[in-house]
Amino acid sequence: MKKVFGVLAFLSFFYLLGVVGAVEQDTMTLGAGMVRMGIGLGCFWLFCELSGAFYPDPPRKRKSR
């Protein structure tokens, strides 16, 4: 499931980037862009949290030789 949530986080980041670009190019109003940016940022945070992006990997045990 972590990979699925990682892919969704990746896609939501590009959604957020696209909305910012649309507001910058005046193809979307600022009010509608702010709402969509908030939704996109919330989805990005949620999917990053669910994929485990904020937690470091546990240390791996070394094999004894």
N, C-alpha and C positions, 0 to 999 in steps of 0.2 A: 504494500500500500504506500510505502514511502516514495517509491518511484512515481506512482500515479500522482501523489500530491506534489512532488517535485516538478513534474511536467505541468500541472495546473498552476503552480507558482510561476513557472517560466512564462506560460501563456498570459497570465494575469499581469505580469510585469510589462509585456509588450502591448497589452491592451491599455495599460496606464500610459505608456509611452506614446501610443497612438492618440489618446485623448489629449494629452499635453500638446502634441503636434497640431491637432485640429484646433485647439484654442489659440495656439500661437499663430496659425495661418488664417484665423478669423473665419473658419468654416463651421465653427460651433460657438454659440454664445458662452460668455464666461459663467453665467449662472448654471446652465446645463452642464458645462464642463466641470465645474466644481463638484456637482453632485456625482457625476460619473467618475471623477478622480477619487472622491471619497469612497465610492463603492469599489473601485479597482484597487485602491490602496488597502482597504479592509480585506478584500479577497486575497491579495498578495500576502498580507501578514498572516491570515488564517492558514493558507496553504503552506507557507514557510514553517509555521508552528507545527502543523500536522506532519510535515515531512521530516521534522527534526533538525532543521537548519540552524536553530539557535543553540543547540546542545552539541558539545564536542563528542567525538567518537570515544567510546571507552577504550582504555589502553588494552592492547592485545598481549596475551601471554606468549612468551617466547618458548619455543620447543627446547627441551633439554637435549644436549648433544651427547 
